[in-house]
Amino acid sequence: MPTEEKILDCYRWRPGTCFRCARTGVDTARIGRVRPQAGGEHEVRACRKCVLALEADRRSAAERRGEIYEPGQLGKSDA
């Protein structure tokens, strides 16, 4: 199982606001994009703590399905 550090190293970080816990001014990684009906495109970003929680959910889901868990896939089509 990958360490937390290895999981976090899969992402690019910059200051922002986490969509999940609403913390602002913290390191965040882009984990998706949304396209509102009004137009445009907005990044969905998560902080380190929330990325680890989301990755833990992905790992559990992969185990239930009998699939291999590969970290760093948040925001990709199969995540």
PyMOL Python script that loads the backbone (N, CA, C, O; Angstrom):
from pymol import cmd

cmd.read_pdbstr("""\
ATOM      1  N   MET A   1       0.853  -1.174   0.000  1.00  0.00           N
ATOM      2  CA  MET A   1       0.000   0.000   0.000  1.00  0.00           C
ATOM      3  C   MET A   1       0.904   1.244   0.000  1.00  0.00           C
ATOM      4  O   MET A   1       1.865   1.316   0.766  1.00  0.00           O
ATOM      5  N   PRO A   2       0.591   2.219  -0.861  1.00  0.00           N
ATOM      6  CA  PRO A   2       1.417   3.427  -0.926  1.00  0.00           C
ATOM      7  C   PRO A   2       1.295   4.272   0.344  1.00  0.00           C
ATOM      8  O   PRO A   2       0.248   4.310   0.989  1.00  0.00           O
ATOM      9  N   THR A   3       2.384   4.939   0.679  1.00  0.00           N
ATOM     10  CA  THR A   3       2.368   5.830   1.846  1.00  0.00           C
ATOM     11  C   THR A   3       1.602   7.102   1.503  1.00  0.00           C
ATOM     12  O   THR A   3       1.363   7.401   0.333  1.00  0.00           O
ATOM     13  N   GLU A   4       1.224   7.843   2.535  1.00  0.00           N
ATOM     14  CA  GLU A   4       0.544   9.126   2.311  1.00  0.00           C
ATOM     15  C   GLU A   4       1.403  10.037   1.451  1.00  0.00           C
ATOM     16  O   GLU A   4       0.895  10.713   0.556  1.00  0.00           O
ATOM     17  N   GLU A   5       2.702  10.058   1.719  1.00  0.00           N
ATOM     18  CA  GLU A   5       3.601  10.925   0.955  1.00  0.00           C
ATOM     19  C   GLU A   5       3.600  10.553  -0.529  1.00  0.00           C
ATOM     20  O   GLU A   5       3.578  11.432  -1.390  1.00  0.00           O
ATOM     21  N   LYS A   6       3.625   9.266  -0.824  1.00  0.00           N
ATOM     22  CA  LYS A   6       3.614   8.824  -2.222  1.00  0.00           C
ATOM     23  C   LYS A   6       2.299   9.187  -2.896  1.00  0.00           C
ATOM     24  O   LYS A   6       2.288   9.568  -4.067  1.00  0.00           O
ATOM     25  N   ILE A   7       1.198   9.073  -2.175  1.00  0.00           N
ATOM     26  CA  ILE A   7      -0.102   9.454  -2.731  1.00  0.00           C
ATOM     27  C   ILE A   7      -0.112  10.950  -3.034  1.00  0.00           C
ATOM     28  O   ILE A   7      -0.497  11.360  -4.129  1.00  0.00           O
ATOM     29  N   LEU A   8       0.306  11.758  -2.076  1.00  0.00           N
ATOM     30  CA  LEU A   8       0.290  13.216  -2.267  1.00  0.00           C
ATOM     31  C   LEU A   8       1.247  13.643  -3.372  1.00  0.00           C
ATOM     32  O   LEU A   8       0.988  14.634  -4.056  1.00  0.00           O
ATOM     33  N   ASP A   9       2.341  12.923  -3.562  1.00  0.00           N
ATOM     34  CA  ASP A   9       3.297  13.244  -4.622  1.00  0.00           C
ATOM     35  C   ASP A   9       2.719  13.034  -6.018  1.00  0.00           C
ATOM     36  O   ASP A   9       3.302  13.493  -7.000  1.00  0.00           O
ATOM     37  N   CYS A  10       1.592  12.355  -6.119  1.00  0.00           N
ATOM     38  CA  CYS A  10       0.946  12.131  -7.415  1.00  0.00           C
ATOM     39  C   CYS A  10       0.253  13.384  -7.942  1.00  0.00           C
ATOM     40  O   CYS A  10      -0.151  13.425  -9.104  1.00  0.00           O
ATOM     41  N   TYR A  11       0.117  14.379  -7.117  1.00  0.00           N
ATOM     42  CA  TYR A  11      -0.648  15.577  -7.467  1.00  0.00           C
ATOM     43  C   TYR A  11       0.231  16.817  -7.493  1.00  0.00           C
ATOM     44  O   TYR A  11       1.299  16.852  -6.881  1.00  0.00           O
ATOM     45  N   ARG A  12      -0.230  17.828  -8.206  1.00  0.00           N
ATOM     46  CA  ARG A  12       0.427  19.136  -8.232  1.00  0.00           C
ATOM     47  C   ARG A  12      -0.338  20.052  -7.295  1.00  0.00           C
ATOM     48  O   ARG A  12      -1.568  20.097  -7.319  1.00  0.00           O
ATOM     49  N   TRP A  13       0.390  20.771  -6.481  1.00  0.00           N
ATOM     50  CA  TRP A  13      -0.213  21.561  -5.413  1.00  0.00           C
ATOM     51  C   TRP A  13      -0.016  23.058  -5.627  1.00  0.00           C
ATOM     52  O   TRP A  13       1.029  23.509  -6.097  1.00  0.00           O
ATOM     53  N   ARG A  14      -1.060  23.819  -5.266  1.00  0.00           N
ATOM     54  CA  ARG A  14      -0.964  25.280  -5.227  1.00  0.00           C
ATOM     55  C   ARG A  14      -2.014  25.791  -4.253  1.00  0.00           C
ATOM     56  O   ARG A  14      -2.997  25.101  -3.986  1.00  0.00           O
ATOM     57  N   PRO A  15      -1.819  26.988  -3.720  1.00  0.00           N
ATOM     58  CA  PRO A  15      -2.801  27.532  -2.772  1.00  0.00           C
ATOM     59  C   PRO A  15      -4.179  27.659  -3.422  1.00  0.00           C
ATOM     60  O   PRO A  15      -4.297  28.011  -4.596  1.00  0.00           O
ATOM     61  N   GLY A  16      -5.204  27.370  -2.647  1.00  0.00           N
ATOM     62  CA  GLY A  16      -6.566  27.465  -3.157  1.00  0.00           C
ATOM     63  C   GLY A  16      -7.574  27.160  -2.067  1.00  0.00           C
ATOM     64  O   GLY A  16      -7.266  27.202  -0.875  1.00  0.00           O
ATOM     65  N   THR A  17      -8.792  26.850  -2.507  1.00  0.00           N
ATOM     66  CA  THR A  17      -9.892  26.524  -1.598  1.00  0.00           C
ATOM     67  C   THR A  17     -10.331  25.092  -1.856  1.00  0.00           C
ATOM     68  O   THR A  17     -10.550  24.693  -3.000  1.00  0.00           O
ATOM     69  N   CYS A  18     -10.457  24.327  -0.785  1.00  0.00           N
ATOM     70  CA  CYS A  18     -10.877  22.931  -0.885  1.00  0.00           C
ATOM     71  C   CYS A  18     -12.399  22.864  -1.025  1.00  0.00           C
ATOM     72  O   CYS A  18     -13.131  23.459  -0.233  1.00  0.00           O
ATOM     73  N   PHE A  19     -12.867  22.132  -2.040  1.00  0.00           N
ATOM     74  CA  PHE A  19     -14.306  22.000  -2.258  1.00  0.00           C
ATOM     75  C   PHE A  19     -14.966  21.196  -1.145  1.00  0.00           C
ATOM     76  O   PHE A  19     -16.155  21.370  -0.881  1.00  0.00           O
ATOM     77  N   ARG A  20     -14.223  20.335  -0.503  1.00  0.00           N
ATOM     78  CA  ARG A  20     -14.798  19.374   0.438  1.00  0.00           C
ATOM     79  C   ARG A  20     -14.910  19.930   1.854  1.00  0.00           C
ATOM     80  O   ARG A  20     -15.939  19.754   2.507  1.00  0.00           O
ATOM     81  N   CYS A  21     -13.864  20.598   2.334  1.00  0.00           N
ATOM     82  CA  CYS A  21     -13.887  21.111   3.713  1.00  0.00           C
ATOM     83  C   CYS A  21     -13.950  22.643   3.759  1.00  0.00           C
ATOM     84  O   CYS A  21     -14.074  23.232   4.833  1.00  0.00           O
ATOM     85  N   ALA A  22     -13.864  23.275   2.599  1.00  0.00           N
ATOM     86  CA  ALA A  22     -13.984  24.730   2.448  1.00  0.00           C
ATOM     87  C   ALA A  22     -12.829  25.519   3.062  1.00  0.00           C
ATOM     88  O   ALA A  22     -12.941  26.732   3.240  1.00  0.00           O
ATOM     89  N   ARG A  23     -11.725  24.851   3.387  1.00  0.00           N
ATOM     90  CA  ARG A  23     -10.559  25.591   3.874  1.00  0.00           C
ATOM     91  C   ARG A  23     -10.000  26.413   2.722  1.00  0.00           C
ATOM     92  O   ARG A  23      -9.971  25.957   1.579  1.00  0.00           O
ATOM     93  N   THR A  24      -9.557  27.624   3.030  1.00  0.00           N
ATOM     94  CA  THR A  24      -9.011  28.501   2.001  1.00  0.00           C
ATOM     95  C   THR A  24      -7.547  28.805   2.285  1.00  0.00           C
ATOM     96  O   THR A  24      -7.095  28.727   3.428  1.00  0.00           O
ATOM     97  N   GLY A  25      -6.811  29.151   1.233  1.00  0.00           N
ATOM     98  CA  GLY A  25      -5.414  29.507   1.382  1.00  0.00           C
ATOM     99  C   GLY A  25      -4.513  28.343   1.757  1.00  0.00           C
ATOM    100  O   GLY A  25      -3.423  28.547   2.293  1.00  0.00           O
ATOM    101  N   VAL A  26      -4.957  27.126   1.480  1.00  0.00           N
ATOM    102  CA  VAL A  26      -4.160  25.925   1.778  1.00  0.00           C
ATOM    103  C   VAL A  26      -3.709  25.300   0.463  1.00  0.00           C
ATOM    104  O   VAL A  26      -4.268  25.595  -0.593  1.00  0.00           O
ATOM    105  N   ASP A  27      -2.707  24.444   0.529  1.00  0.00           N
ATOM    106  CA  ASP A  27      -2.295  23.718  -0.671  1.00  0.00           C
ATOM    107  C   ASP A  27      -3.456  22.853  -1.144  1.00  0.00           C
ATOM    108  O   ASP A  27      -4.067  22.126  -0.361  1.00  0.00           O
ATOM    109  N   THR A  28      -3.748  22.943  -2.431  1.00  0.00           N
ATOM    110  CA  THR A  28      -4.820  22.150  -3.022  1.00  0.00           C
ATOM    111  C   THR A  28      -4.337  21.555  -4.335  1.00  0.00           C
ATOM    112  O   THR A  28      -3.418  22.067  -4.973  1.00  0.00           O
ATOM    113  N   ALA A  29      -4.976  20.471  -4.716  1.00  0.00           N
ATOM    114  CA  ALA A  29      -4.706  19.821  -5.996  1.00  0.00           C
ATOM    115  C   ALA A  29      -5.988  19.813  -6.809  1.00  0.00           C
ATOM    116  O   ALA A  29      -7.081  19.693  -6.256  1.00  0.00           O
ATOM    117  N   ARG A  30      -5.854  19.943  -8.133  1.00  0.00           N
ATOM    118  CA  ARG A  30      -7.033  19.854  -8.996  1.00  0.00           C
ATOM    119  C   ARG A  30      -7.440  18.391  -9.083  1.00  0.00           C
ATOM    120  O   ARG A  30      -6.641  17.527  -9.445  1.00  0.00           O
ATOM    121  N   ILE A  31      -8.700  18.130  -8.744  1.00  0.00           N
ATOM    122  CA  ILE A  31      -9.180  16.748  -8.805  1.00  0.00           C
ATOM    123  C   ILE A  31     -10.371  16.616  -9.744  1.00  0.00           C
ATOM    124  O   ILE A  31     -10.972  15.547  -9.847  1.00  0.00           O
ATOM    125  N   GLY A  32     -10.708  17.698 -10.422  1.00  0.00           N
ATOM    126  CA  GLY A  32     -11.801  17.645 -11.374  1.00  0.00           C
ATOM    127  C   GLY A  32     -12.115  19.012 -11.932  1.00  0.00           C
ATOM    128  O   GLY A  32     -11.486  20.013 -11.589  1.00  0.00           O
ATOM    129  N   ARG A  33     -13.109  19.026 -12.804  1.00  0.00           N
ATOM    130  CA  ARG A  33     -13.602  20.269 -13.396  1.00  0.00           C
ATOM    131  C   ARG A  33     -15.111  20.174 -13.498  1.00  0.00           C
ATOM    132  O   ARG A  33     -15.670  19.094 -13.688  1.00  0.00           O
ATOM    133  N   VAL A  34     -15.757  21.312 -13.369  1.00  0.00           N
ATOM    134  CA  VAL A  34     -17.201  21.373 -13.571  1.00  0.00           C
ATOM    135  C   VAL A  34     -17.476  22.424 -14.629  1.00  0.00           C
ATOM    136  O   VAL A  34     -16.752  23.412 -14.757  1.00  0.00           O
ATOM    137  N   ARG A  35     -18.531  22.189 -15.379  1.00  0.00           N
ATOM    138  CA  ARG A  35     -18.952  23.120 -16.418  1.00  0.00           C
ATOM    139  C   ARG A  35     -20.391  23.536 -16.124  1.00  0.00           C
ATOM    140  O   ARG A  35     -21.328  22.839 -16.511  1.00  0.00           O
ATOM    141  N   PRO A  36     -20.572  24.678 -15.437  1.00  0.00           N
ATOM    142  CA  PRO A  36     -21.914  25.133 -15.098  1.00  0.00           C
ATOM    143  C   PRO A  36     -22.739  25.442 -16.349  1.00  0.00           C
ATOM    144  O   PRO A  36     -22.187  25.730 -17.411  1.00  0.00           O
ATOM    145  N   GLN A  37     -24.046  25.381 -16.213  1.00  0.00           N
ATOM    146  CA  GLN A  37     -24.935  25.692 -17.330  1.00  0.00           C
ATOM    147  C   GLN A  37     -24.708  27.103 -17.839  1.00  0.00           C
ATOM    148  O   GLN A  37     -24.881  27.374 -19.028  1.00  0.00           O
ATOM    149  N   ALA A  38     -24.325  27.996 -16.954  1.00  0.00           N
ATOM    150  CA  ALA A  38     -24.101  29.388 -17.346  1.00  0.00           C
ATOM    151  C   ALA A  38     -22.868  29.543 -18.225  1.00  0.00           C
ATOM    152  O   ALA A  38     -22.640  30.608 -18.798  1.00  0.00           O
ATOM    153  N   GLY A  39     -22.079  28.492 -18.332  1.00  0.00           N
ATOM    154  CA  GLY A  39     -20.895  28.525 -19.182  1.00  0.00           C
ATOM    155  C   GLY A  39     -19.615  28.559 -18.387  1.00  0.00           C
ATOM    156  O   GLY A  39     -19.616  28.717 -17.166  1.00  0.00           O
ATOM    157  N   GLY A  40     -18.535  28.410 -19.102  1.00  0.00           N
ATOM    158  CA  GLY A  40     -17.228  28.419 -18.467  1.00  0.00           C
ATOM    159  C   GLY A  40     -16.868  27.066 -17.890  1.00  0.00           C
ATOM    160  O   GLY A  40     -17.587  26.078 -18.040  1.00  0.00           O
ATOM    161  N   GLU A  41     -15.746  27.064 -17.236  1.00  0.00           N
ATOM    162  CA  GLU A  41     -15.258  25.850 -16.609  1.00  0.00           C
ATOM    163  C   GLU A  41     -14.560  26.236 -15.313  1.00  0.00           C
ATOM    164  O   GLU A  41     -13.825  27.223 -15.270  1.00  0.00           O
ATOM    165  N   HIS A  42     -14.786  25.467 -14.266  1.00  0.00           N
ATOM    166  CA  HIS A  42     -14.191  25.742 -12.966  1.00  0.00           C
ATOM    167  C   HIS A  42     -13.478  24.499 -12.462  1.00  0.00           C
ATOM    168  O   HIS A  42     -13.973  23.381 -12.602  1.00  0.00           O
ATOM    169  N   GLU A  43     -12.312  24.709 -11.875  1.00  0.00           N
ATOM    170  CA  GLU A  43     -11.579  23.601 -11.283  1.00  0.00           C
ATOM    171  C   GLU A  43     -12.201  23.199  -9.953  1.00  0.00           C
ATOM    172  O   GLU A  43     -12.685  24.048  -9.205  1.00  0.00           O
ATOM    173  N   VAL A  44     -12.186  21.923  -9.666  1.00  0.00           N
ATOM    174  CA  VAL A  44     -12.553  21.403  -8.356  1.00  0.00           C
ATOM    175  C   VAL A  44     -11.227  21.034  -7.696  1.00  0.00           C
ATOM    176  O   VAL A  44     -10.461  20.230  -8.228  1.00  0.00           O
ATOM    177  N   ARG A  45     -10.963  21.632  -6.526  1.00  0.00           N
ATOM    178  CA  ARG A  45      -9.681  21.438  -5.850  1.00  0.00           C
ATOM    179  C   ARG A  45      -9.920  20.883  -4.456  1.00  0.00           C
ATOM    180  O   ARG A  45     -10.946  21.157  -3.834  1.00  0.00           O
ATOM    181  N   ALA A  46      -8.961  20.099  -3.973  1.00  0.00           N
ATOM    182  CA  ALA A  46      -9.057  19.519  -2.636  1.00  0.00           C
ATOM    183  C   ALA A  46      -7.727  19.684  -1.912  1.00  0.00           C
ATOM    184  O   ALA A  46      -6.662  19.655  -2.529  1.00  0.00           O
ATOM    185  N   CYS A  47      -7.805  19.857  -0.594  1.00  0.00           N
ATOM    186  CA  CYS A  47      -6.604  19.996   0.230  1.00  0.00           C
ATOM    187  C   CYS A  47      -5.986  18.620   0.463  1.00  0.00           C
ATOM    188  O   CYS A  47      -6.571  17.596   0.110  1.00  0.00           O
ATOM    189  N   ARG A  48      -4.811  18.612   1.054  1.00  0.00           N
ATOM    190  CA  ARG A  48      -4.088  17.361   1.278  1.00  0.00           C
ATOM    191  C   ARG A  48      -4.894  16.364   2.117  1.00  0.00           C
ATOM    192  O   ARG A  48      -4.967  15.179   1.789  1.00  0.00           O
ATOM    193  N   LYS A  49      -5.491  16.853   3.192  1.00  0.00           N
ATOM    194  CA  LYS A  49      -6.276  15.972   4.069  1.00  0.00           C
ATOM    195  C   LYS A  49      -7.440  15.340   3.302  1.00  0.00           C
ATOM    196  O   LYS A  49      -7.707  14.146   3.435  1.00  0.00           O
ATOM    197  N   CYS A  50      -8.117  16.142   2.512  1.00  0.00           N
ATOM    198  CA  CYS A  50      -9.275  15.629   1.774  1.00  0.00           C
ATOM    199  C   CYS A  50      -8.859  14.731   0.616  1.00  0.00           C
ATOM    200  O   CYS A  50      -9.558  13.765   0.311  1.00  0.00           O
ATOM    201  N   VAL A  51      -7.728  15.030  -0.040  1.00  0.00           N
ATOM    202  CA  VAL A  51      -7.231  14.137  -1.080  1.00  0.00           C
ATOM    203  C   VAL A  51      -6.949  12.761  -0.484  1.00  0.00           C
ATOM    204  O   VAL A  51      -7.291  11.740  -1.082  1.00  0.00           O
ATOM    205  N   LEU A  52      -6.328  12.732   0.689  1.00  0.00           N
ATOM    206  CA  LEU A  52      -6.060  11.437   1.328  1.00  0.00           C
ATOM    207  C   LEU A  52      -7.354  10.700   1.655  1.00  0.00           C
ATOM    208  O   LEU A  52      -7.423   9.482   1.488  1.00  0.00           O
ATOM    209  N   ALA A  53      -8.377  11.410   2.116  1.00  0.00           N
ATOM    210  CA  ALA A  53      -9.666  10.779   2.420  1.00  0.00           C
ATOM    211  C   ALA A  53     -10.330  10.249   1.144  1.00  0.00           C
ATOM    212  O   ALA A  53     -10.873   9.144   1.138  1.00  0.00           O
ATOM    213  N   LEU A  54     -10.286  11.027   0.080  1.00  0.00           N
ATOM    214  CA  LEU A  54     -10.875  10.593  -1.190  1.00  0.00           C
ATOM    215  C   LEU A  54     -10.117   9.399  -1.767  1.00  0.00           C
ATOM    216  O   LEU A  54     -10.724   8.478  -2.314  1.00  0.00           O
ATOM    217  N   GLU A  55      -8.799   9.418  -1.643  1.00  0.00           N
ATOM    218  CA  GLU A  55      -8.003   8.282  -2.110  1.00  0.00           C
ATOM    219  C   GLU A  55      -8.301   7.032  -1.277  1.00  0.00           C
ATOM    220  O   GLU A  55      -8.328   5.927  -1.818  1.00  0.00           O
ATOM    221  N   ALA A  56      -8.524   7.191   0.022  1.00  0.00           N
ATOM    222  CA  ALA A  56      -8.885   6.045   0.869  1.00  0.00           C
ATOM    223  C   ALA A  56     -10.212   5.451   0.407  1.00  0.00           C
ATOM    224  O   ALA A  56     -10.371   4.230   0.388  1.00  0.00           O
ATOM    225  N   ASP A  57     -11.159   6.301   0.036  1.00  0.00           N
ATOM    226  CA  ASP A  57     -12.443   5.821  -0.499  1.00  0.00           C
ATOM    227  C   ASP A  57     -12.226   5.046  -1.794  1.00  0.00           C
ATOM    228  O   ASP A  57     -12.823   3.988  -1.996  1.00  0.00           O
ATOM    229  N   ARG A  58     -11.368   5.575  -2.675  1.00  0.00           N
ATOM    230  CA  ARG A  58     -11.073   4.891  -3.930  1.00  0.00           C
ATOM    231  C   ARG A  58     -10.424   3.536  -3.677  1.00  0.00           C
ATOM    232  O   ARG A  58     -10.754   2.548  -4.334  1.00  0.00           O
ATOM    233  N   ARG A  59      -9.489   3.497  -2.710  1.00  0.00           N
ATOM    234  CA  ARG A  59      -8.805   2.245  -2.385  1.00  0.00           C
ATOM    235  C   ARG A  59      -9.807   1.203  -1.891  1.00  0.00           C
ATOM    236  O   ARG A  59      -9.767   0.048  -2.316  1.00  0.00           O
ATOM    237  N   SER A  60     -10.699   1.608  -1.000  1.00  0.00           N
ATOM    238  CA  SER A  60     -11.721   0.684  -0.481  1.00  0.00           C
ATOM    239  C   SER A  60     -12.632   0.177  -1.588  1.00  0.00           C
ATOM    240  O   SER A  60     -12.966  -1.007  -1.631  1.00  0.00           O
ATOM    241  N   ALA A  61     -13.032   1.074  -2.482  1.00  0.00           N
ATOM    242  CA  ALA A  61     -13.908   0.674  -3.592  1.00  0.00           C
ATOM    243  C   ALA A  61     -13.188  -0.312  -4.514  1.00  0.00           C
ATOM    244  O   ALA A  61     -13.790  -1.282  -4.974  1.00  0.00           O
ATOM    245  N   ALA A  62     -11.911  -0.070  -4.784  1.00  0.00           N
ATOM    246  CA  ALA A  62     -11.144  -0.980  -5.640  1.00  0.00           C
ATOM    247  C   ALA A  62     -11.036  -2.357  -4.994  1.00  0.00           C
ATOM    248  O   ALA A  62     -11.173  -3.377  -5.670  1.00  0.00           O
ATOM    249  N   GLU A  63     -10.792  -2.384  -3.688  1.00  0.00           N
ATOM    250  CA  GLU A  63     -10.698  -3.665  -2.982  1.00  0.00           C
ATOM    251  C   GLU A  63     -12.015  -4.429  -3.052  1.00  0.00           C
ATOM    252  O   GLU A  63     -12.016  -5.641  -3.266  1.00  0.00           O
ATOM    253  N   ARG A  64     -13.140  -3.730  -2.871  1.00  0.00           N
ATOM    254  CA  ARG A  64     -14.454  -4.381  -2.945  1.00  0.00           C
ATOM    255  C   ARG A  64     -14.704  -4.986  -4.325  1.00  0.00           C
ATOM    256  O   ARG A  64     -15.329  -6.040  -4.444  1.00  0.00           O
ATOM    257  N   ARG A  65     -14.211  -4.312  -5.367  1.00  0.00           N
ATOM    258  CA  ARG A  65     -14.412  -4.791  -6.740  1.00  0.00           C
ATOM    259  C   ARG A  65     -13.340  -5.793  -7.173  1.00  0.00           C
ATOM    260  O   ARG A  65     -13.409  -6.349  -8.269  1.00  0.00           O
ATOM    261  N   GLY A  66     -12.353  -6.017  -6.309  1.00  0.00           N
ATOM    262  CA  GLY A  66     -11.276  -6.926  -6.662  1.00  0.00           C
ATOM    263  C   GLY A  66     -10.313  -6.334  -7.682  1.00  0.00           C
ATOM    264  O   GLY A  66      -9.655  -7.068  -8.420  1.00  0.00           O
ATOM    265  N   GLU A  67     -10.230  -5.013  -7.725  1.00  0.00           N
ATOM    266  CA  GLU A  67      -9.356  -4.324  -8.668  1.00  0.00           C
ATOM    267  C   GLU A  67      -8.100  -3.825  -7.963  1.00  0.00           C
ATOM    268  O   GLU A  67      -8.051  -3.725  -6.737  1.00  0.00           O
ATOM    269  N   ILE A  68      -7.112  -3.523  -8.749  1.00  0.00           N
ATOM    270  CA  ILE A  68      -5.870  -2.972  -8.217  1.00  0.00           C
ATOM    271  C   ILE A  68      -6.046  -1.473  -8.012  1.00  0.00           C
ATOM    272  O   ILE A  68      -6.495  -0.759  -8.909  1.00  0.00           O
ATOM    273  N   TYR A  69      -5.688  -1.011  -6.825  1.00  0.00           N
ATOM    274  CA  TYR A  69      -5.760   0.411  -6.503  1.00  0.00           C
ATOM    275  C   TYR A  69      -4.501   1.104  -7.007  1.00  0.00           C
ATOM    276  O   TYR A  69      -3.384   0.665  -6.735  1.00  0.00           O
ATOM    277  N   GLU A  70      -4.697   2.189  -7.741  1.00  0.00           N
ATOM    278  CA  GLU A  70      -3.586   3.007  -8.225  1.00  0.00           C
ATOM    279  C   GLU A  70      -3.831   4.449  -7.791  1.00  0.00           C
ATOM    280  O   GLU A  70      -4.783   5.075  -8.258  1.00  0.00           O
ATOM    281  N   PRO A  71      -2.994   4.987  -6.907  1.00  0.00           N
ATOM    282  CA  PRO A  71      -3.203   6.349  -6.430  1.00  0.00           C
ATOM    283  C   PRO A  71      -2.964   7.382  -7.527  1.00  0.00           C
ATOM    284  O   PRO A  71      -2.333   7.104  -8.547  1.00  0.00           O
ATOM    285  N   GLY A  72      -3.483   8.575  -7.287  1.00  0.00           N
ATOM    286  CA  GLY A  72      -3.240   9.687  -8.205  1.00  0.00           C
ATOM    287  C   GLY A  72      -4.230   9.790  -9.334  1.00  0.00           C
ATOM    288  O   GLY A  72      -3.974  10.490 -10.313  1.00  0.00           O
ATOM    289  N   GLN A  73      -5.352   9.116  -9.227  1.00  0.00           N
ATOM    290  CA  GLN A  73      -6.312   9.095 -10.329  1.00  0.00           C
ATOM    291  C   GLN A  73      -7.542   9.971 -10.100  1.00  0.00           C
ATOM    292  O   GLN A  73      -8.451   9.977 -10.930  1.00  0.00           O
ATOM    293  N   LEU A  74      -7.588  10.708  -8.995  1.00  0.00           N
ATOM    294  CA  LEU A  74      -8.734  11.598  -8.771  1.00  0.00           C
ATOM    295  C   LEU A  74      -8.833  12.591  -9.927  1.00  0.00           C
ATOM    296  O   LEU A  74      -7.831  13.166 -10.353  1.00  0.00           O
ATOM    297  N   GLY A  75     -10.029  12.779 -10.419  1.00  0.00           N
ATOM    298  CA  GLY A  75     -10.243  13.712 -11.517  1.00  0.00           C
ATOM    299  C   GLY A  75     -10.064  13.104 -12.879  1.00  0.00           C
ATOM    300  O   GLY A  75     -10.270  13.777 -13.888  1.00  0.00           O
ATOM    301  N   LYS A  76      -9.684  11.847 -12.932  1.00  0.00           N
ATOM    302  CA  LYS A  76      -9.564  11.156 -14.213  1.00  0.00           C
ATOM    303  C   LYS A  76     -10.852  10.396 -14.459  1.00  0.00           C
ATOM    304  O   LYS A  76     -11.606  10.145 -13.519  1.00  0.00           O
ATOM    305  N   SER A  77     -11.114  10.034 -15.665  1.00  0.00           N
ATOM    306  CA  SER A  77     -12.414   9.466 -16.028  1.00  0.00           C
ATOM    307  C   SER A  77     -12.802   8.223 -15.261  1.00  0.00           C
ATOM    308  O   SER A  77     -13.993   7.967 -15.084  1.00  0.00           O
ATOM    309  N   ASP A  78     -11.835   7.434 -14.795  1.00  0.00           N
ATOM    310  CA  ASP A  78     -12.191   6.189 -14.097  1.00  0.00           C
ATOM    311  C   ASP A  78     -12.215   6.349 -12.583  1.00  0.00           C
ATOM    312  O   ASP A  78     -12.446   5.377 -11.864  1.00  0.00           O
ATOM    313  N   ALA A  79     -11.979   7.562 -12.091  1.00  0.00           N
ATOM    314  CA  ALA A  79     -11.913   7.762 -10.640  1.00  0.00           C
ATOM    315  C   ALA A  79     -13.286   7.944 -10.052  1.00  0.00           C
ATOM    316  O   ALA A  79     -13.420   8.125  -8.841  1.00  0.00           O
TER     317      ALA A  79
END
""", "prot")
cmd.dss("prot")
cmd.show_as("cartoon", "prot")
cmd.util.cbc("prot")
cmd.orient("prot")
